[in-house]
Amino acid sequence: MALYLLYESASGYALFLAHGLDEIGQNTEAVRNSVSDLNRFGKVVQLTAFHPFESALDALNQCNAVSEGLMTDELRSFLELNLPKVKEVKKPKFRLGIADTKIGSHIHEVTKIPCESGEFILELLRGVRLHFDRFLKDLKPGDLEKAQLGLGHSYSRAKVKFNVNRVDNMVIQAIFLLDTLDKDINSFSMRVREWYSWHFPELVKIVNDNYLYAKVSKYIEDKSKLSDDSIPGLTDVLGDEDKAKEIVDAAKASMGQDLSPIDLINVQQFAQRVMDLSEYRRKLYDYLVTKMNDIAPNLASLIGEVVGARLISHAGSLTNLAKCPSSTLQILGAEKALFRALKTKGNTPKYGLIFHSSFIGRASAKNKGRMARYLANKCSIASRIDCFSENGSTVFGEKLREQVEERLDFYDKGVAPRKNIDVMKIAIDSAQNKDTEMETEEIPTEASGKKTKKKKSKAGAALNGEPMAEDKPSIVTNGEAVEDPKSEKKKKKEKRRIEQELEQQDGQNGFKAEQDGTVKKKKKKSKDEDEDGEDLQSAADGKKKKKKKSRSEDAE
């Protein structure tokens, strides 16, 4: 069986034929030893075809396709032209050796060419790469090195510029720096407290906040200089006049030792550094919030900016987080506990980084695991929307947050939540409405347009039979909503009656619109939609109102 070798070089595609190799004698060590000798290797491997690239841009496109495991049209035509034809009935009498299994599987799927990869093939391709400039006679010395260098630079430059994850690298660095700053500020604040407590130990019990303590210690300097005249200045620093008076009184009867001017200067400088770090930490947090609203607005509105940024940084990028299933996202950050539980055959962890969300804290002890699973599900949906949507908006994140709130109420009070499909329909409609509003911002009749849209959406919900906000909650059994069969029959009858009324009204409106003109037709539509909404609400009332309505409609 003939063995062909496909080699992707920087200057073009090359096809080699390896003959004289028995299947039994395919020894990797023997090939490895004979690769360095061109006389022995040239007798076994011979060049059969070469397809040069047209330009550097074409070489870059081909290289990108090969790295992603895709076969381009040029490569397909090159292989089909120079390899024996593959017949569907007969088994092919050759095989193609390739270096990457991904592109091999794609070639086999499209062209049915049998592909092979392994150590033996890799050693043969290593020999081809070593002596490639000898196989091509028209190459000048140094041409292949220049092509490799240029393609390597352009490929690396394109990979750096082409970032599908947008700028989530900035979020990853910011959250890492934020965590580091929190640790540093805490340790430095404790150092300021211990250092200045030698001089004024009573101040620790009066001022609890670290930032305020550093600010007050820098303002006081020497406690012996404190008097009643310094109370207004302390009030400006603390924001509390009672505390300022308490500090002055404590300074008069303080048990601390006196410090030299040099020691006080060092304490003040260190306190100023702690204050600067705290202010920088606040600015960094604002920067992180703005970045998260740009990169992952739905995830940030659902679970918060800090927890969302931690999830992105732990996964590596927003794309990696979007690829994670919700079961993996649920335990991100609890890998040690997971593997320990698997090793000891214990209980696996229920939550990882999402434990810091407020939803988990608000849930009861027995429902924390269920809440974590549900929240991870919604987070995976939000991350996928943020990653693959073109227009960033917080509509879906807000709706998903409402769903999580409803699930909390369901666990605590038993109130049945809305279905996911209904909530997503509302979110899609609101997102589309926002897009249309952005397009028609300059139109003066924007407010009236919004009103008609809302009324139309209500009428559309009535026609489709979707539940309105005032529908009664269905029966809940075992955590699932089950509708009463009697109420279903009533709803079907009401839907049929409403559809018949709408058809009659549409016929009357069409007859009147032909007489009144097109302008009055639009007004009639909005009125009919209002009447439809009123009919839906009145359908849930008593039987007397239904009889009155039917009589009035017959009279009309």
Secondary structure, DSSP 8 states (H G I E B T S, - for coil): -EEEEEEE-SSEEEEEEE-S--STT--HHHHHHHSS-HHHHHHHEEEEEEEE-SSHHHHHHHHHHHHTT---HHHHHHHHHHS----SSS--SEEEE-S-HHHHHHHHHHH---EE-SHHHHHHHHHHHHTHHHH-SS--TTHHHHHHHHHHHHHHHHHHH--TTTTHHHHHHHHHHHHHHHHHHHHHHHHHHHHHHTT-TTHHHH---HHHHHHHHHHHSSGGG--GGGHHHHHHHHS-HHHHHHHHHHHHT-------HHHHHHHHHHHHHHHHHHHHHHHHHHHHHHHHHHH-HHHHHHH-HHHHHHHHHHHSSHHHHHHS-HHHHHTTT-HHHHHHHHHHT----S-SGGGGSHHHHHS-GGGHHHHHHHHHHHHHHHHHHHHH-SS--SHHHHHHHHHHHHHHHHHHH------HHHHHHHHHHHHHHHHHHHHTTT-TTHHHHHHHHHHHHHHHHHHHT---TTS---EEETTEEE--HHHHHHHHHHHHHHHHHHHHHHHHHHHHHHHH-HHHHHHHHHHHHHHHHHHHHHHTS-HHHHHHHHHHHHH-
